Amino acid sequence: MLVDEVTIRVEAGKGGNGIASFRREKYIPKGGPDGGDGGRGGDVLFEVKQTTHGLSEFATRKVFAAKGGQPGMGKKKTGKSAEPLVVIVPPGTIIYDQLPDGTEQQFADLQNEGETHVVARGGKGGLGNIHFSSSTNQAPREFTPGAPGEARTLRLQLRLIADVGIIGLPNAGKSTFLARVSAARPKIANYPFTTLEPNLGVVDVDGDRFVMADIPGLIEGASQGKGLGHEFLKHVLRTKLLVHFIDASEPEPLKAYQTVRSELVSYGQGLEVMPELVVITKVELLDDKTKKEVEKLFKSQKPLFISSATGQGVNELLYAIVKHLSTHVSNE
């Protein structure tokens, strides 16, 4: 099961304490102060790496704490600073900082492989007694403790990074299509809600590669949390194109289309104006007369007709997707 939202606690390391120390050598029995500073506490940082399990690591581990810095030493030596704690997150992870007043604000949006972001900074090391020496206080015993590290409660939300999102009612043929054109192997069966989590597939069309996401089927009321679709609409927010699948066996294909469109409008956040290709699937079920009648229903949308089972129209759809994506890139 894809885990795409979690709340965790991150705690950076405390700085090491400074110390009070005095130089003591064979011929210098009463040397001056030589207490060193404490080392810095470890930061907590997130690093982006491609994973296949979403945020599932965070479902069982809720606290990520870095180590503290070492205390100062004699001979004016500074204690060793702690190494940062590196936490791996997948591309598309958005970090929200939960504030004491109960509100939250976006802290970072991590999209690119190798990207890093410090989410909690380690505390500074305390000062040794060498800092407190003066003409009137030549043997200071003062030193300061290390500062505490930052601590935050964070909400992590995963939004999959895909170029194309396949949407539609349950059982519209989305998973079958993704399995045909990519190496993805989603569960496929002839009943609603076979797909319980988004599936990603990399598609190669004559050297043009793009990532396609199969989003679990939407139903009426999905934008208000009904069915499964509400949980996954966020995963198409980053896509450049929606491919809207409609089952040719639907008794009212236009109504099926409008049901999904109304959910996109209700959800908002730009989904309602995202570019879209309309695709009638399972075209092998239609005779020529019925196909023309369906085509008239959609008027200006000019739907494409495909059959993932026979391959009819599949290449035409792929080339239409590539053409749109290349136009999108050139317009950026």
Secondary structure, 3 states (H helix, E strand, C coil): CCCCEEEEEEECCCCCCCCCCECCECCECCCCECCCCCCCCCCEEEEECCCCCCCHHHHCCCEEECCCCCCCECCCECCCCCCCEEEEECCCEEEEEECCCCCEEEEEEECCCCCEEEEECCCCCCCCHHHHCCCCCCCCCCCCCCCCCCEEEEEEEECCCCCEEEEECCCCCHHHHHHHHCCCCCCCCCCCCCCCCCEEEEEEECCEEEEEEECCCCCCCHHHCCCCHHHHHHHHCCCCEEEEEEECCCCCHHHHHHHHHHHHHHHCCCHHHCCEEEEEECHHHCCHHHHHHHHHHHHHHCCEECCCCCCCCHHHHHHHHHHHHHHHHHHC
